[in-house]
Amino acid sequence: MKKVLLTTIVLLMAAFVISACSQAKTLAPAVTPETMTKIDDAMSKDSDMAKDANMSSDANMKEDAMMEEAQLSLSFQGLGNPGEDWAYEGWIIVDGKPVSTGAFTVDEKGMASATDFQVDAHALKNATAFVLTIEPSPDPDPAPSAIHLIGGDFDGDSATLTTAPPLALGVDFSAVTGSYILGTPSSKMAAEDYRQGIWWPALSLPALSNGWVYEGWVVGPDGPISTGRFASGDMADSDGNGPAAGPNPGPSFPGQDFIDPAIDLTSGYAAVISIEPEPDTAPGPFLLKPLVDKNIDDAGDHGSQDMTNQAASFPTGAATR
């Protein structure tokens, strides 16, 4: 009986499975060749639409990229070589913050390596001013240095660039005056060798902003010789009496004695006061020379000699957007 019952159960289960499969086949529609053609056409249309969308998107992106840049043109007069391993860099001021417009160099003939720069159009349109700085080259710091040379506010689409604005050198040197004397206070024989020392007891110099310092020079047949750096005309300079001075102390204003080896400063030397970048960018005088006397005369011991104001030779320029 058990065997008969078991056989009956197995047969009933088999019949149930066969019935279920038959119903599934009835519910599933048959895939005909016509159906496959419709599916392929739909997929092809979707693919074409995706390609069109991508092409349109790429075109819009390219158009936007072209609209994002505008040209800034620069021109300069009196700009010189900033020194080995240094370069000029332009900046536009947007919402009070500097935005770099690119770096360039200037050769010994005053020719700039670049004068036209592609700049973010929105930033350039909203720029209120332009400033030119001197930067190390290469420069690891993306921010501007403290050596601001010339600058100016935009008036419409252009800005006139000079050293006077606060965002540049920030000082007007048109009224600066100065004089010097010959004398050798450090010498044991000062009355005889006074022509071997130069001192500036009467310099009318304004305070400089960070990034700049004054320096005295004598320039002769063998080139320029620094007499020391100083921040103010009423203080001793960086090297005191100088490395060639005598044993006696010197005054508390800029100058230098040339005792050993001896140099007669009335034998074809000029006297110069320059404004130098800090840190220094070159061994000779920088292009900013507010006071110059092209020929040191023998005016006697402590005889005063006036210097000529050269502020009109300072660099200028223009920025046009």
ZADO-1210 file (C-alpha; in nm, 4 decimals, padded with zeros to 6 digits):
<atoms>
<atom x="00.0000" y="00.0000" z="00.0000" code="MET" pos="1"/>
<atom x="00.2827" y="00.2409" z="00.0941" code="LYS" pos="2"/>
<atom x="00.4515" y="00.1891" z="-00.2432" code="LYS" pos="3"/>
<atom x="00.1239" y="00.2518" z="-00.4298" code="VAL" pos="4"/>
<atom x="00.0606" y="00.5710" z="-00.2253" code="LEU" pos="5"/>
<atom x="00.4132" y="00.7023" z="-00.2869" code="LEU" pos="6"/>
<atom x="00.3862" y="00.6363" z="-00.6581" code="THR" pos="7"/>
<atom x="00.0572" y="00.8242" z="-00.6711" code="THR" pos="8"/>
<atom x="00.2073" y="01.1312" z="-00.4969" code="ILE" pos="9"/>
<atom x="00.5028" y="01.1416" z="-00.7377" code="VAL" pos="10"/>
<atom x="00.2717" y="01.1245" z="-01.0390" code="LEU" pos="11"/>
<atom x="00.0534" y="01.4080" z="-00.9055" code="LEU" pos="12"/>
<atom x="00.3591" y="01.6328" z="-00.8479" code="MET" pos="13"/>
<atom x="00.4890" y="01.5672" z="-01.1991" code="ALA" pos="14"/>
<atom x="00.1516" y="01.6536" z="-01.3451" code="ALA" pos="15"/>
<atom x="00.1516" y="01.9855" z="-01.1492" code="PHE" pos="16"/>
<atom x="00.4989" y="02.0881" z="-01.2787" code="VAL" pos="17"/>
<atom x="00.4032" y="02.0095" z="-01.6387" code="ILE" pos="18"/>
<atom x="00.0888" y="02.2194" z="-01.6040" code="SER" pos="19"/>
<atom x="00.2826" y="02.5201" z="-01.4615" code="ALA" pos="20"/>
<atom x="00.5362" y="02.5156" z="-01.7441" code="CYS" pos="21"/>
<atom x="00.2599" y="02.5018" z="-02.0020" code="SER" pos="22"/>
<atom x="00.0930" y="02.8120" z="-01.8506" code="GLN" pos="23"/>
<atom x="00.4281" y="03.0072" z="-01.8497" code="ALA" pos="24"/>
<atom x="00.4793" y="02.9394" z="-02.2176" code="LYS" pos="25"/>
<atom x="00.1300" y="03.0637" z="-02.2868" code="THR" pos="26"/>
<atom x="00.1866" y="03.3933" z="-02.0947" code="LEU" pos="27"/>
<atom x="00.5280" y="03.4816" z="-02.2519" code="ALA" pos="28"/>
<atom x="00.4844" y="03.6440" z="-02.5941" code="PRO" pos="29"/>
<atom x="00.6842" y="03.5013" z="-02.8767" code="ALA" pos="30"/>
<atom x="00.9822" y="03.7125" z="-03.0008" code="VAL" pos="31"/>
<atom x="00.9322" y="03.7476" z="-03.3709" code="THR" pos="32"/>
<atom x="01.1730" y="03.8935" z="-03.6304" code="PRO" pos="33"/>
<atom x="00.9465" y="04.1999" z="-03.6567" code="GLU" pos="34"/>
<atom x="00.9763" y="04.2593" z="-03.2809" code="THR" pos="35"/>
<atom x="01.3586" y="04.2399" z="-03.2957" code="MET" pos="36"/>
<atom x="01.3644" y="04.4992" z="-03.5763" code="THR" pos="37"/>
<atom x="01.1555" y="04.7411" z="-03.3672" code="LYS" pos="38"/>
<atom x="01.3872" y="04.6956" z="-03.0670" code="ILE" pos="39"/>
<atom x="01.6968" y="04.7593" z="-03.2829" code="ASP" pos="40"/>
<atom x="01.5425" y="05.0766" z="-03.4287" code="ASP" pos="41"/>
<atom x="01.4612" y="05.2107" z="-03.0831" code="ALA" pos="42"/>
<atom x="01.8126" y="05.1426" z="-02.9550" code="MET" pos="43"/>
<atom x="01.9624" y="05.3144" z="-03.2600" code="SER" pos="44"/>
<atom x="01.7460" y="05.6244" z="-03.2047" code="LYS" pos="45"/>
<atom x="01.8499" y="05.6403" z="-02.8371" code="ASP" pos="46"/>
<atom x="02.2157" y="05.6145" z="-02.9365" code="SER" pos="47"/>
<atom x="02.1834" y="05.8942" z="-03.1946" code="ASP" pos="48"/>
<atom x="02.0083" y="06.1161" z="-02.9405" code="MET" pos="49"/>
<atom x="02.2869" y="06.0569" z="-02.6873" code="ALA" pos="50"/>
<atom x="02.5532" y="06.1448" z="-02.9476" code="LYS" pos="51"/>
<atom x="02.3674" y="06.4641" z="-03.0421" code="ASP" pos="52"/>
<atom x="02.3391" y="06.5611" z="-02.6774" code="ALA" pos="53"/>
<atom x="02.7115" y="06.5015" z="-02.6187" code="ASN" pos="54"/>
<atom x="02.8072" y="06.6994" z="-02.9300" code="MET" pos="55"/>
<atom x="02.5849" y="06.9873" z="-02.8239" code="SER" pos="56"/>
<atom x="02.7307" y="06.9806" z="-02.4741" code="SER" pos="57"/>
<atom x="03.0887" y="06.9808" z="-02.6092" code="ASP" pos="58"/>
<atom x="03.0105" y="07.2735" z="-02.8393" code="ALA" pos="59"/>
<atom x="02.8593" y="07.4707" z="-02.5526" code="ASN" pos="60"/>
<atom x="03.1612" y="07.3996" z="-02.3334" code="MET" pos="61"/>
<atom x="03.4013" y="07.5162" z="-02.6069" code="LYS" pos="62"/>
<atom x="03.1951" y="07.8289" z="-02.6633" code="GLU" pos="63"/>
<atom x="03.1895" y="07.9012" z="-02.2898" code="ASP" pos="64"/>
<atom x="03.5677" y="07.8457" z="-02.2695" code="ALA" pos="65"/>
<atom x="03.6233" y="08.0921" z="-02.5559" code="MET" pos="66"/>
<atom x="03.4058" y="08.3485" z="-02.3799" code="MET" pos="67"/>
<atom x="03.5863" y="08.3048" z="-02.0478" code="GLU" pos="68"/>
<atom x="03.9107" y="08.4737" z="-02.1643" code="GLU" pos="69"/>
<atom x="03.9852" y="08.8291" z="-02.2735" code="ALA" pos="70"/>
<atom x="04.3056" y="09.0083" z="-02.3689" code="GLN" pos="71"/>
<atom x="04.4987" y="09.2462" z="-02.1457" code="LEU" pos="72"/>
<atom x="04.7595" y="09.4560" z="-02.3291" code="SER" pos="73"/>
<atom x="05.0515" y="09.6231" z="-02.1517" code="LEU" pos="74"/>
<atom x="05.2935" y="09.8922" z="-02.2666" code="SER" pos="75"/>
<atom x="05.5892" y="10.0415" z="-02.0794" code="PHE" pos="76"/>
<atom x="05.8482" y="10.3173" z="-02.0983" code="GLN" pos="77"/>
<atom x="06.1732" y="10.3046" z="-01.9032" code="GLY" pos="78"/>
<atom x="06.1353" y="09.9483" z="-01.7780" code="LEU" pos="79"/>
<atom x="06.4665" y="09.7635" z="-01.7445" code="GLY" pos="80"/>
<atom x="06.6029" y="09.4160" z="-01.6840" code="ASN" pos="81"/>
<atom x="06.4924" y="09.3130" z="-01.3314" code="PRO" pos="82"/>
<atom x="06.8024" y="09.0984" z="-01.2797" code="GLY" pos="83"/>
<atom x="06.9018" y="08.7371" z="-01.3213" code="GLU" pos="84"/>
<atom x="06.6512" y="08.4923" z="-01.1683" code="ASP" pos="85"/>
<atom x="06.3871" y="08.7662" z="-01.1432" code="TRP" pos="86"/>
<atom x="06.0851" y="08.8588" z="-01.3562" code="ALA" pos="87"/>
<atom x="05.8013" y="09.1085" z="-01.3697" code="TYR" pos="88"/>
<atom x="05.4467" y="08.9929" z="-01.3000" code="GLU" pos="89"/>
<atom x="05.1217" y="09.1765" z="-01.3643" code="GLY" pos="90"/>
<atom x="04.8200" y="09.1686" z="-01.1327" code="TRP" pos="91"/>
<atom x="04.4647" y="09.2953" z="-01.1643" code="ILE" pos="92"/>
<atom x="04.2802" y="09.3860" z="-00.8454" code="ILE" pos="93"/>
<atom x="03.9372" y="09.2221" z="-00.8325" code="VAL" pos="94"/>
<atom x="03.7177" y="09.2686" z="-00.5233" code="ASP" pos="95"/>
<atom x="04.0279" y="09.3894" z="-00.3407" code="GLY" pos="96"/>
<atom x="04.2287" y="09.0749" z="-00.4213" code="LYS" pos="97"/>
<atom x="04.5183" y="09.0297" z="-00.6692" code="PRO" pos="98"/>
<atom x="04.4727" y="08.8055" z="-00.9731" code="VAL" pos="99"/>
<atom x="04.7864" y="08.7267" z="-01.1747" code="SER" pos="100"/>
<atom x="04.7870" y="08.8243" z="-01.5420" code="THR" pos="101"/>
<atom x="05.1192" y="08.6528" z="-01.6170" code="GLY" pos="102"/>
<atom x="05.4946" y="08.7025" z="-01.5846" code="ALA" pos="103"/>
<atom x="05.7480" y="08.8363" z="-01.8345" code="PHE" pos="104"/>
<atom x="06.1075" y="08.9525" z="-01.8560" code="THR" pos="105"/>
<atom x="06.2737" y="09.2598" z="-02.0058" code="VAL" pos="106"/>
<atom x="06.6068" y="09.2510" z="-02.1871" code="ASP" pos="107"/>
<atom x="06.8920" y="09.5011" z="-02.1729" code="GLU" pos="108"/>
<atom x="06.7312" y="09.7010" z="-02.4567" code="LYS" pos="109"/>
<atom x="06.4077" y="09.7424" z="-02.2627" code="GLY" pos="110"/>
<atom x="06.2097" y="09.4955" z="-02.4771" code="MET" pos="111"/>
<atom x="05.9482" y="09.2920" z="-02.2907" code="ALA" pos="112"/>
<atom x="05.9211" y="08.9189" z="-02.3640" code="SER" pos="113"/>
<atom x="05.5394" y="08.9523" z="-02.3746" code="ALA" pos="114"/>
<atom x="05.2903" y="09.2397" z="-02.3734" code="THR" pos="115"/>
<atom x="04.9548" y="09.0671" z="-02.4431" code="ASP" pos="116"/>
<atom x="04.8023" y="08.8279" z="-02.1911" code="PHE" pos="117"/>
<atom x="04.4878" y="08.6126" z="-02.1902" code="GLN" pos="118"/>
<atom x="04.2977" y="08.6733" z="-01.8672" code="VAL" pos="119"/>
<atom x="03.9706" y="08.5517" z="-01.7182" code="ASP" pos="120"/>
<atom x="03.7124" y="08.7741" z="-01.8878" code="ALA" pos="121"/>
<atom x="03.4871" y="08.8156" z="-01.5850" code="HIS" pos="122"/>
<atom x="03.7810" y="08.9068" z="-01.3608" code="ALA" pos="123"/>
<atom x="03.9239" y="09.1516" z="-01.6134" code="LEU" pos="124"/>
<atom x="03.5878" y="09.3210" z="-01.6634" code="LYS" pos="125"/>
<atom x="03.5504" y="09.3718" z="-01.2874" code="ASN" pos="126"/>
<atom x="03.9129" y="09.4723" z="-01.2171" code="ALA" pos="127"/>
<atom x="03.9533" y="09.8119" z="-01.0499" code="THR" pos="128"/>
<atom x="04.3331" y="09.8475" z="-01.0789" code="ALA" pos="129"/>
<atom x="04.6560" y="09.7005" z="-01.2157" code="PHE" pos="130"/>
<atom x="04.9942" y="09.6655" z="-01.0443" code="VAL" pos="131"/>
<atom x="05.3334" y="09.5385" z="-01.1632" code="LEU" pos="132"/>
<atom x="05.5589" y="09.3526" z="-00.9196" code="THR" pos="133"/>
<atom x="05.9050" y="09.1977" z="-00.9298" code="ILE" pos="134"/>
<atom x="05.9051" y="08.8257" z="-00.8515" code="GLU" pos="135"/>
<atom x="06.1620" y="08.5458" z="-00.8196" code="PRO" pos="136"/>
<atom x="06.1889" y="08.3305" z="-01.1318" code="SER" pos="137"/>
<atom x="06.0874" y="08.0564" z="-01.0880" code="PRO" pos="138"/>
<atom x="05.8435" y="08.1678" z="-00.8194" code="ASP" pos="139"/>
<atom x="05.7117" y="07.9075" z="-00.5716" code="PRO" pos="140"/>
<atom x="05.4732" y="08.1575" z="-00.4097" code="ASP" pos="141"/>
<atom x="05.1471" y="08.2258" z="-00.5991" code="PRO" pos="142"/>
<atom x="05.0942" y="08.5534" z="-00.4098" code="ALA" pos="143"/>
<atom x="05.2515" y="08.8856" z="-00.5173" code="PRO" pos="144"/>
<atom x="05.5803" y="08.9910" z="-00.3585" code="SER" pos="145"/>
<atom x="05.6239" y="09.3117" z="-00.1586" code="ALA" pos="146"/>
<atom x="05.8193" y="09.4701" z="-00.4477" code="ILE" pos="147"/>
<atom x="05.5429" y="09.6757" z="-00.6122" code="HIS" pos="148"/>
<atom x="05.6866" y="09.8933" z="-00.8897" code="LEU" pos="149"/>
<atom x="05.4156" y="10.0720" z="-01.0920" code="ILE" pos="150"/>
<atom x="05.0377" y="10.0613" z="-01.0923" code="GLY" pos="151"/>
<atom x="04.7170" y="10.2552" z="-01.1436" code="GLY" pos="152"/>
<atom x="04.3371" y="10.2465" z="-01.1294" code="ASP" pos="153"/>
<atom x="04.1287" y="10.1533" z="-01.4329" code="PHE" pos="154"/>
<atom x="03.9421" y="10.4422" z="-01.5890" code="ASP" pos="155"/>
<atom x="03.7111" y="10.2706" z="-01.8340" code="GLY" pos="156"/>
<atom x="03.9179" y="10.0180" z="-02.0264" code="ASP" pos="157"/>
<atom x="04.2653" y="10.1532" z="-01.9461" code="SER" pos="158"/>
<atom x="04.4897" y="10.2297" z="-01.6510" code="ALA" pos="159"/>
<atom x="04.7837" y="10.4726" z="-01.6492" code="THR" pos="160"/>
<atom x="05.0758" y="10.3174" z="-01.4609" code="LEU" pos="161"/>
<atom x="05.3264" y="10.5142" z="-01.2491" code="THR" pos="162"/>
<atom x="05.5273" y="10.4631" z="-00.9302" code="THR" pos="163"/>
<atom x="05.3167" y="10.7110" z="-00.7292" code="ALA" pos="164"/>
<atom x="04.9913" y="10.5186" z="-00.6452" code="PRO" pos="165"/>
<atom x="04.9692" y="10.3507" z="-00.3024" code="PRO" pos="166"/>
<atom x="04.9388" y="10.0049" z="-00.4597" code="LEU" pos="167"/>
<atom x="05.2747" y="10.0648" z="-00.6414" code="ALA" pos="168"/>
<atom x="05.5937" y="10.2167" z="-00.4965" code="LEU" pos="169"/>
<atom x="05.3577" y="10.4634" z="-00.3353" code="GLY" pos="170"/>
<atom x="05.5776" y="10.7736" z="-00.3185" code="VAL" pos="171"/>
<atom x="05.5968" y="11.0901" z="-00.5286" code="ASP" pos="172"/>
<atom x="05.9647" y="11.1741" z="-00.5802" code="PHE" pos="173"/>
<atom x="05.9160" y="11.4841" z="-00.7951" code="SER" pos="174"/>
<atom x="06.0129" y="11.7186" z="-00.5091" code="ALA" pos="175"/>
<atom x="06.2978" y="11.5134" z="-00.3587" code="VAL" pos="176"/>
<atom x="06.6265" y="11.7002" z="-00.3041" code="THR" pos="177"/>
<atom x="06.9707" y="11.6089" z="-00.1773" code="GLY" pos="178"/>
<atom x="07.3352" y="11.7055" z="-00.1618" code="SER" pos="179"/>
<atom x="07.6640" y="11.5482" z="-00.0546" code="TYR" pos="180"/>
<atom x="08.0088" y="11.6440" z="00.0681" code="ILE" pos="181"/>
<atom x="08.3584" y="11.5089" z="00.0188" code="LEU" pos="182"/>
<atom x="08.5445" y="11.4131" z="00.3337" code="GLY" pos="183"/>
<atom x="08.7151" y="11.1238" z="00.5075" code="THR" pos="184"/>
<atom x="08.6146" y="11.1264" z="00.8744" code="PRO" pos="185"/>
<atom x="08.7627" y="10.7792" z="00.9280" code="SER" pos="186"/>
<atom x="09.1105" y="10.8800" z="00.8046" code="SER" pos="187"/>
<atom x="09.4033" y="10.9864" z="01.0217" code="LYS" pos="188"/>
<atom x="09.4907" y="11.2346" z="00.7457" code="MET" pos="189"/>
<atom x="09.1438" y="11.3664" z="00.6697" code="ALA" pos="190"/>
<atom x="09.2582" y="11.7103" z="00.5565" code="ALA" pos="191"/>
<atom x="09.4816" y="11.5633" z="00.2846" code="GLU" pos="192"/>
<atom x="09.2698" y="11.2783" z="00.1467" code="ASP" pos="193"/>
<atom x="08.9189" y="11.4310" z="00.1678" code="TYR" pos="194"/>
<atom x="08.8655" y="11.3486" z="-00.2015" code="ARG" pos="195"/>
<atom x="08.8554" y="10.9793" z="-00.1024" code="GLN" pos="196"/>
<atom x="08.5239" y="10.9920" z="00.0848" code="GLY" pos="197"/>
<atom x="08.1621" y="11.0847" z="00.0074" code="ILE" pos="198"/>
<atom x="07.8856" y="11.1537" z="00.2614" code="TRP" pos="199"/>
<atom x="07.5196" y="11.2566" z="00.2393" code="TRP" pos="200"/>
<atom x="07.4326" y="11.4781" z="00.5418" code="PRO" pos="201"/>
<atom x="07.1386" y="11.6531" z="00.3670" code="ALA" pos="202"/>
<atom x="06.9050" y="11.4043" z="00.2013" code="LEU" pos="203"/>
<atom x="06.5343" y="11.4853" z="00.1848" code="SER" pos="204"/>
<atom x="06.3960" y="11.1372" z="00.1254" code="LEU" pos="205"/>
<atom x="06.0456" y="11.0030" z="00.1974" code="PRO" pos="206"/>
<atom x="05.9906" y="10.6766" z="00.3796" code="ALA" pos="207"/>
<atom x="05.9660" y="10.3738" z="00.1515" code="LEU" pos="208"/>
<atom x="05.7114" y="10.0932" z="00.1648" code="SER" pos="209"/>
<atom x="05.8044" y="09.7339" z="00.2393" code="ASN" pos="210"/>
<atom x="06.0057" y="09.5777" z="-00.0422" code="GLY" pos="211"/>
<atom x="06.2231" y="09.8855" z="-00.1065" code="TRP" pos="212"/>
<atom x="06.5365" y="10.0480" z="00.0385" code="VAL" pos="213"/>
<atom x="06.7730" y="10.3341" z="-00.0556" code="TYR" pos="214"/>
<atom x="07.1323" y="10.2773" z="-00.1630" code="GLU" pos="215"/>
<atom x="07.4224" y="10.5147" z="-00.2270" code="GLY" pos="216"/>
<atom x="07.6691" y="10.4675" z="-00.5139" code="TRP" pos="217"/>
<atom x="07.9791" y="10.6094" z="-00.6741" code="VAL" pos="218"/>
<atom x="08.0051" y="10.5163" z="-01.0411" code="VAL" pos="219"/>
<atom x="08.3432" y="10.5402" z="-01.2115" code="GLY" pos="220"/>
<atom x="08.5528" y="10.3959" z="-01.4918" code="PRO" pos="221"/>
<atom x="08.5445" y="10.0492" z="-01.3347" code="ASP" pos="222"/>
<atom x="08.1697" y="10.0480" z="-01.2743" code="GLY" pos="223"/>
<atom x="07.9434" y="10.1161" z="-00.9751" code="PRO" pos="224"/>
<atom x="08.0540" y="10.0812" z="-00.6107" code="ILE" pos="225"/>
<atom x="07.7894" y="10.0680" z="-00.3379" code="SER" pos="226"/>
<atom x="07.8348" y="10.2974" z="-00.0388" code="THR" pos="227"/>
<atom x="07.5687" y="10.1100" z="00.1616" code="GLY" pos="228"/>
<atom x="07.1935" y="10.0677" z="00.1996" code="ARG" pos="229"/>
<atom x="06.9712" y="10.2740" z="00.4284" code="PHE" pos="230"/>
<atom x="06.6051" y="10.3308" z="00.5104" code="ALA" pos="231"/>
<atom x="06.6357" y="10.6986" z="00.6010" code="SER" pos="232"/>
<atom x="06.8716" y="10.9851" z="00.5242" code="GLY" pos="233"/>
<atom x="06.9277" y="11.0622" z="00.8923" code="ASP" pos="234"/>
<atom x="07.0859" y="10.7274" z="00.9823" code="MET" pos="235"/>
<atom x="07.4091" y="10.5408" z="00.9117" code="ALA" pos="236"/>
<atom x="07.3917" y="10.3003" z="00.6200" code="ASP" pos="237"/>
<atom x="07.4316" y="09.9220" z="00.6207" code="SER" pos="238"/>
<atom x="07.8139" y="09.9124" z="00.6046" code="ASP" pos="239"/>
<atom x="07.9017" y="10.2169" z="00.8151" code="GLY" pos="240"/>
<atom x="08.2280" y="10.3762" z="00.7040" code="ASN" pos="241"/>
<atom x="08.2755" y="10.1032" z="00.4435" code="GLY" pos="242"/>
<atom x="08.5255" y="09.8170" z="00.4040" code="PRO" pos="243"/>
<atom x="08.7982" y="10.0501" z="00.2702" code="ALA" pos="244"/>
<atom x="08.7650" y="10.3075" z="00.5511" code="ALA" pos="245"/>
<atom x="09.0263" y="10.4229" z="00.7999" code="GLY" pos="246"/>
<atom x="09.0319" y="10.3495" z="01.1744" code="PRO" pos="247"/>
<atom x="08.8357" y="10.6496" z="01.3015" code="ASN" pos="248"/>
<atom x="08.4572" y="10.6486" z="01.3555" code="PRO" pos="249"/>
<atom x="08.2248" y="10.8025" z="01.0995" code="GLY" pos="250"/>
<atom x="07.9063" y="11.0143" z="01.1149" code="PRO" pos="251"/>
<atom x="07.5511" y="10.8883" z="01.1645" code="SER" pos="252"/>
<atom x="07.4350" y="10.9458" z="00.8062" code="PHE" pos="253"/>
<atom x="07.4967" y="10.7587" z="00.4789" code="PRO" pos="254"/>
<atom x="07.8369" y="10.7601" z="00.3117" code="GLY" pos="255"/>
<atom x="08.1705" y="10.5849" z="00.2752" code="GLN" pos="256"/>
<atom x="08.5467" y="10.6406" z="00.2855" code="ASP" pos="257"/>
<atom x="08.7864" y="10.4870" z="00.0326" code="PHE" pos="258"/>
<atom x="09.1212" y="10.4980" z="00.2145" code="ILE" pos="259"/>
<atom x="09.2674" y="10.1545" z="00.1512" code="ASP" pos="260"/>
<atom x="09.2672" y="10.1049" z="-00.1387" code="PRO" pos="261"/>
<atom x="09.2495" y="10.4764" z="-00.2097" code="ALA" pos="262"/>
<atom x="09.0047" y="10.6134" z="-00.4686" code="ILE" pos="263"/>
<atom x="09.0042" y="10.9775" z="-00.5757" code="ASP" pos="264"/>
<atom x="08.6343" y="11.0413" z="-00.6336" code="LEU" pos="265"/>
<atom x="08.7059" y="11.3586" z="-00.8350" code="THR" pos="266"/>
<atom x="08.8724" y="11.1534" z="-01.1100" code="SER" pos="267"/>
<atom x="08.5652" y="11.0820" z="-01.3245" code="GLY" pos="268"/>
<atom x="08.3111" y="10.9488" z="-01.0717" code="TYR" pos="269"/>
<atom x="07.9371" y="11.0147" z="-01.0424" code="ALA" pos="270"/>
<atom x="07.7274" y="11.0172" z="-00.7249" code="ALA" pos="271"/>
<atom x="07.3950" y="10.8284" z="-00.7236" code="VAL" pos="272"/>
<atom x="07.1116" y="10.7600" z="-00.4798" code="ILE" pos="273"/>
<atom x="06.8961" y="10.4702" z="-00.5981" code="SER" pos="274"/>
<atom x="06.5846" y="10.2918" z="-00.4766" code="ILE" pos="275"/>
<atom x="06.6516" y="09.9184" z="-00.4618" code="GLU" pos="276"/>
<atom x="06.4302" y="09.6121" z="-00.4356" code="PRO" pos="277"/>
<atom x="06.4561" y="09.4281" z="-00.1061" code="GLU" pos="278"/>
<atom x="06.5821" y="09.1586" z="-00.1392" code="PRO" pos="279"/>
<atom x="06.8319" y="09.2856" z="-00.3951" code="ASP" pos="280"/>
<atom x="06.7894" y="09.1614" z="-00.7525" code="THR" pos="281"/>
<atom x="07.1187" y="09.2737" z="-00.9126" code="ALA" pos="282"/>
<atom x="07.4697" y="09.3937" z="-00.8143" code="PRO" pos="283"/>
<atom x="07.4371" y="09.7354" z="-00.9819" code="GLY" pos="284"/>
<atom x="07.2002" y="10.0288" z="-00.9269" code="PRO" pos="285"/>
<atom x="06.8322" y="09.9604" z="-00.9969" code="PHE" pos="286"/>
<atom x="06.6500" y="10.1687" z="-01.2593" code="LEU" pos="287"/>
<atom x="06.4953" y="10.3970" z="-00.9932" code="LEU" pos="288"/>
<atom x="06.7534" y="10.6745" z="-00.9392" code="LYS" pos="289"/>
<atom x="06.5841" y="10.9797" z="-00.7823" code="PRO" pos="290"/>
<atom x="06.9091" y="11.1746" z="-00.7247" code="LEU" pos="291"/>
<atom x="07.2187" y="11.1883" z="-00.9470" code="VAL" pos="292"/>
<atom x="07.5270" y="11.4053" z="-00.9891" code="ASP" pos="293"/>
<atom x="07.7027" y="11.2947" z="-01.3052" code="LYS" pos="294"/>
<atom x="08.0371" y="11.4438" z="-01.2074" code="ASN" pos="295"/>
<atom x="08.1832" y="11.4739" z="-00.8586" code="ILE" pos="296"/>
<atom x="08.3814" y="11.8000" z="-00.8450" code="ASP" pos="297"/>
<atom x="08.6580" y="11.9031" z="-00.6091" code="ASP" pos="298"/>
<atom x="08.4594" y="12.1457" z="-00.3967" code="ALA" pos="299"/>
<atom x="08.7086" y="12.1259" z="-00.1113" code="GLY" pos="300"/>
<atom x="08.6874" y="11.9438" z="00.2198" code="ASP" pos="301"/>
<atom x="08.3199" y="11.9288" z="00.3251" code="HIS" pos="302"/>
<atom x="08.2178" y="12.1482" z="00.0305" code="GLY" pos="303"/>
<atom x="07.8501" y="12.0786" z="-00.0509" code="SER" pos="304"/>
<atom x="07.7438" y="11.9641" z="-00.3982" code="GLN" pos="305"/>
<atom x="07.3814" y="11.9435" z="-00.5112" code="ASP" pos="306"/>
<atom x="07.2298" y="11.6421" z="-00.6855" code="MET" pos="307"/>
<atom x="06.9784" y="11.6527" z="-00.9724" code="THR" pos="308"/>
<atom x="06.6274" y="11.5103" z="-00.9349" code="ASN" pos="309"/>
<atom x="06.5754" y="11.2283" z="-01.1885" code="GLN" pos="310"/>
<atom x="06.2203" y="11.1225" z="-01.0967" code="ALA" pos="311"/>
<atom x="06.1025" y="11.2024" z="-01.4485" code="ALA" pos="312"/>
<atom x="06.3031" y="10.9004" z="-01.5697" code="SER" pos="313"/>
<atom x="06.1054" y="10.6558" z="-01.3563" code="PHE" pos="314"/>
<atom x="05.9190" y="10.3880" z="-01.5554" code="PRO" pos="315"/>
<atom x="05.5617" y="10.4429" z="-01.6676" code="THR" pos="316"/>
<atom x="05.3109" y="10.2384" z="-01.8629" code="GLY" pos="317"/>
<atom x="04.9537" y="10.1565" z="-01.9527" code="ALA" pos="318"/>
<atom x="04.7227" y="09.8568" z="-01.9117" code="ALA" pos="319"/>
<atom x="04.4376" y="09.8201" z="-02.1644" code="THR" pos="320"/>
<atom x="04.1551" y="09.5643" z="-02.1492" code="ARG" pos="321"/>
</atoms>
